Amino acid sequence: MTFAVPDALARKFDKRFALFDADGDGVLTKDDFEAAATRFLAAFDVPADSAEGRDVLAAYAGMWNALIHSADVDSDGRLSRDEFVAYLAGDEFRAHGYAVTAGRVAESVLAVCDSDGDGRISYDEFAAIPGISALPDGERREVFTRLDTDGSGHLDIGEIHAAQRDFYHSTDPDAPGNLIFGQL
């Protein structure tokens, strides 16, 4: 079944695809997800064989496995942009795919980012995340402020999940979660 993906979602899904496509070859593979996890761990000096490192690697591997089993329509072991976008826009992802993919990655990433162990992410911890760290400081601060919906000066897992749900599901151009991976 072919359906039109709203432009607001297509732009976000294209951005997410590009962020995952570590080698820039226009398809997603297991190697891209391993590279994303490894790049993230390196940014926080977390060894891959530590408990946190294994959790992040497992979360990214779980995301890849869920995607490849659900979205790889042509069974070639890779995801094209069209396959990726169609899956994210489809009912399966909306119904339960988030929890086992992006939601699980968010939880493992939060554990690593939370360097002081208080269960929240400060601006400095947020600013160290790969991708976010590459943004100009003003844009990083704007993203953080928009995601900090309770104005506490920290991001908790509820705000992270809400932001990601906005990113993956909302067509509202002003939804705070649209910025979770930087400006569109």
Summary of the structure (lengths in Angstrom):
residues: 184
radius of gyration: 15.8
end to end distance: 27.8
largest distance: 47.5
contacts: 539
relative contact order: 0.13
helix: 61%
strand: 3%
